[in-house]
Amino acid sequence: MLVDHRFNKTLADISQVPLPAQTKTYYPVGHKELSDHIEGVFLKIGREVEDRGYFLKNGGDAMLGMLKMKSRSDAEALAPLTIMMRNSYDKSHAAGLASGPSVSYCLNMCISGEDVTYLRKHTRFVHRDLDTMIEAAASTAEGRYKARIEEIERMKELPIPDLSGGEILGSLAFQDILKPRMFTEAMR
């Protein structure tokens, strides 16, 4: 189940949005084309998608997508490898992807990943450059992800008294690093 209920669109939904015409300066990338390409490249490194969802804005002219990869262990299940993507047909946002065990997004179309974030304007060589970016993200994803999971496992072994843990979480919430929903989940 995806974290945000607004990611309730499917591959079929995003493929229904008509691709705009290419111009001298604008080279469109299909929403489904981008999602399929990312999924295919990550499949080559042995990562299968467990869940996916899409958010469409402005009648489908802007799209955010989230691919959560299947976990291979209990540790991975706590922080699954996730790929965020964005694309637009109205020239409002560059195409891009972000990956890692933690990704973040805003419904104003900002994305970032703990491991990588790549953005590319829809200009002449957008398809070539997106291919390169996706391949780069996938080629190093496994190593970066494994290191993050090992770090999470090491951190879980560190003893932190409840009071100290509460102080740390309170400080993170006070600094607005942890949002209210994150703080509540962390306290639980």
C-alpha positions in Angstrom: 0.0 0.0 0.0 1.4 3.4 -1.0 1.8 6.0 1.7 -0.3 8.7 0.2 -3.8 8.0 -0.8 -3.6 10.6 -3.6 -1.4 8.2 -5.6 -4.5 6.4 -6.7 -4.0 6.5 -10.5 -2.8 3.4 -12.4 -0.6 2.8 -15.5 -3.8 2.7 -17.5 -4.8 6.1 -16.2 -1.5 7.8 -17.0 -1.4 6.3 -20.4 -4.8 7.8 -21.2 -3.4 11.4 -21.0 -2.7 12.5 -24.5 1.0 13.3 -25.3 1.4 16.9 -26.5 3.0 17.7 -29.8 6.8 18.2 -30.0 7.9 21.7 -30.8 11.3 23.2 -31.8 12.2 23.5 -28.1 9.9 21.0 -26.3 10.4 17.3 -26.6 7.6 15.4 -24.6 8.2 12.3 -22.6 5.2 10.1 -22.1 4.2 9.5 -18.5 3.8 5.7 -19.0 6.9 5.6 -21.2 8.9 7.1 -18.3 7.4 4.8 -15.7 7.9 1.7 -17.9 11.5 2.6 -18.6 12.4 3.2 -15.0 10.7 -0.1 -14.0 12.5 -2.0 -16.8 15.9 -0.7 -15.9 15.5 -1.5 -12.2 14.2 -5.0 -13.2 17.5 -5.6 -15.0 19.3 -5.2 -11.6 16.9 -7.6 -10.0 14.4 -5.2 -8.4 10.7 -6.0 -9.0 8.0 -3.5 -8.3 5.7 -4.5 -5.4 3.5 -1.4 -5.6 3.0 1.6 -7.7 0.8 4.6 -7.8 0.5 7.9 -9.7 -0.8 11.3 -8.9 -2.1 13.5 -11.8 -2.4 17.3 -11.6 -3.8 19.8 -14.0 -5.9 17.3 -15.9 -2.9 15.0 -16.3 -0.5 17.6 -17.6 1.7 16.9 -14.5 2.4 13.5 -13.0 4.1 12.2 -9.9 4.7 8.5 -9.7 5.9 6.2 -7.0 7.4 2.7 -7.4 8.0 0.6 -4.3 10.3 -2.3 -4.9 9.8 -5.7 -3.4 11.7 -6.2 -0.1 14.2 -9.0 0.3 14.4 -9.0 4.1 12.7 -7.7 7.2 15.1 -4.8 7.3 14.3 -3.8 3.8 10.6 -4.0 4.5 11.0 -1.2 7.0 12.6 1.1 4.4 11.8 -0.3 0.9 13.8 0.9 -2.1 11.5 3.5 -3.6 11.6 5.4 -6.9 9.8 8.7 -7.3 9.3 10.1 -10.8 7.8 13.3 -12.1 6.9 14.5 -15.6 4.9 17.2 -17.2 3.2 17.9 -20.5 2.6 21.6 -19.8 6.3 22.6 -19.6 5.9 23.4 -15.9 8.4 20.8 -14.6 11.4 18.9 -15.8 11.2 15.2 -16.0 13.0 13.4 -13.2 13.5 10.6 -10.7 14.6 10.2 -7.2 15.5 7.0 -5.4 16.4 5.5 -2.0 15.0 4.0 1.1 13.5 7.4 1.8 12.1 9.7 -0.9 10.1 12.8 -0.4 7.7 14.7 -2.6 5.3 17.6 -2.5 2.2 17.8 -4.5 3.6 20.9 -6.0 5.8 18.5 -8.0 9.1 18.7 -6.0 10.9 15.3 -5.5 14.0 14.2 -3.7 15.6 11.0 -2.8 18.0 9.9 -0.1 20.3 8.4 -2.7 19.9 10.3 -6.0 17.7 12.9 -7.6 18.0 13.7 -11.3 16.0 16.3 -13.2 16.0 17.0 -16.9 14.2 19.6 -19.0 12.2 18.5 -21.9 14.6 19.8 -24.5 16.3 18.2 -27.6 18.2 15.3 -26.0 15.8 14.6 -23.1 15.3 10.9 -24.0 19.0 10.2 -24.3 19.8 12.0 -21.0 16.9 10.4 -19.1 18.2 7.0 -20.3 21.6 7.9 -18.9 20.2 9.2 -15.6 18.0 6.1 -15.1 20.8 3.8 -15.9 23.1 5.7 -13.5 20.6 5.5 -10.7 20.0 1.8 -11.2 23.6 0.9 -11.6 24.6 2.2 -8.2 21.2 1.8 -6.4 21.9 -1.7 -5.0 25.2 -0.7 -3.4 23.8 2.5 -1.9 20.7 0.8 -0.8 22.6 -2.1 0.9 24.8 0.5 2.7 21.7 2.4 4.0 20.0 -0.8 5.2 23.2 -1.9 7.0 23.3 1.6 8.6 19.7 1.3 9.7 20.5 -2.1 11.2 23.5 -0.8 13.1 21.4 2.1 14.4 18.8 -0.3 15.7 21.5 -1.9 17.8 22.4 1.3 19.6 20.9 1.5 23.0 18.9 4.7 23.5 16.9 5.1 26.8 13.3 6.1 26.2 13.8 9.6 27.7 16.8 10.3 25.4 14.8 9.0 22.4 11.9 11.3 23.3 14.3 14.2 23.6 15.8 13.5 20.2 12.4 13.2 18.5 11.1 16.3 20.3 14.2 18.2 19.1 13.7 17.0 15.5 10.0 18.0 15.6 10.8 21.4 17.1 13.3 22.0 14.2 10.6 21.0 11.8 12.7 18.1 10.5 10.0 15.6 11.6 6.6 16.6 10.4 3.6 15.9 12.8 2.7 12.6 11.1 6.3 11.5 11.1 6.7 12.5 14.8 3.6 10.5 15.8 4.8 7.4 13.9 8.3 7.7 15.4 6.8 8.0 18.9 4.8 4.9 18.3 
